Amino acid sequence: MSLETKPLSGSLGAEILGVDLARLEGPEFGQIREAFLEHHVLVFRDQKLTPEQQIEFGRLWGELFIHPIVPHLPGYPEIVPIVNSGKRRSLTEIWHSDVSFSAKPPMASGLLAVTLPSYGGDTIFANQHKAYDLLSEGMKTMLDGLRAIHSGTGLASASGKRDAWKEHGQDHPVVRTHPETGRKALYVSPAFTVALEDMTLEESRPLLGYLNEAGHAPDVCYRHRWQTGDLVLWDNRSVQHYAVHDHGKAERTMHRITIMGDTPR
């Protein structure tokens, strides 16, 4: 059976219609994987998944990542619950690609909407392939071979784990080549990229600032308005995201799984 794919913006994102992820068949998964590589962000509506079923879906993509900093759902180390702890304690209201400070950052993340506020709480996604494609040829030439330093220190501190797990100084290429499609993408973010390799912070700041702005320009973005039961899967190798905290103290609970990835090249 052929699944229906509905594009959600001109830059990235598609809704997959007519699929129950708890009863996914082999041919359906093959179609979903093709759509994933084409659209970078996939939306599955009205998914009634138990934690076990969400984990099982994640394992179709690969080994699941256990987050080294953020606490997991009790009894399910593969699932990170994301709850509303107030705007001042929000960890995701900044552009980022998940855990880019790891030597092998995750290839994908899947977020299931469990409890939602009656308004707000959208997530914005940005296509880093398109952000790169829109750069001038001179800028692309300058970035070729350039590497950047990513750090998880800020996340560790914000999570109250200053003296626990921290990872410093992991370097990755500024322009990453997707291991499955061969497309190039920007791979820096305001959340985790702290400097360019072999440059001072002062020297790094102007170029990183420009690239960060280019990475989430309006025309490379898709804004997702959540519905209860949505499962959104995105490609961390080609996408950044930003969780908008505009819902005050209203309850918002999401369950996230993360699939292990490879060394950026």
Sequence and secondary structure as in RCSB ss.txt:
>XXXX:A:sequence
MSLETKPLSGSLGAEILGVDLARLEGPEFGQIREAFLEHHVLVFRDQKLTPEQQIEFGRLWGELFIHPIVPHLPG
YPEIVPIVNSGKRRSLTEIWHSDVSFSAKPPMASGLLAVTLPSYGGDTIFANQHKAYDLLSEGMKTMLDGLRAIH
SGTGLASASGKRDAWKEHGQDHPVVRTHPETGRKALYVSPAFTVALEDMTLEESRPLLGYLNEAGHAPDVCYRHR
WQTGDLVLWDNRSVQHYAVHDHGKAERTMHRITIMGDTPR
>XXXX:A:secstr
   EEEE SSSS EEEES  GGG  HHHHHHHHHHHHHHSEEEE S    HHHHHHHHHTTS B   SSS  BTT
BTT EEEE   GGG SSSS B TTTTSSS  SEEEEEEEE  SS   EEEEEHHHHHHTS HHHHHHHTT EEEE
  HHHHHHTT TTS     EEEESEEE TTT  EEE   TTTEEEETTS HHHHHHHHHHHHHHHT GGGEEEE 
  TT EEEEETTTEEEEE   STT   EEEEEEE      
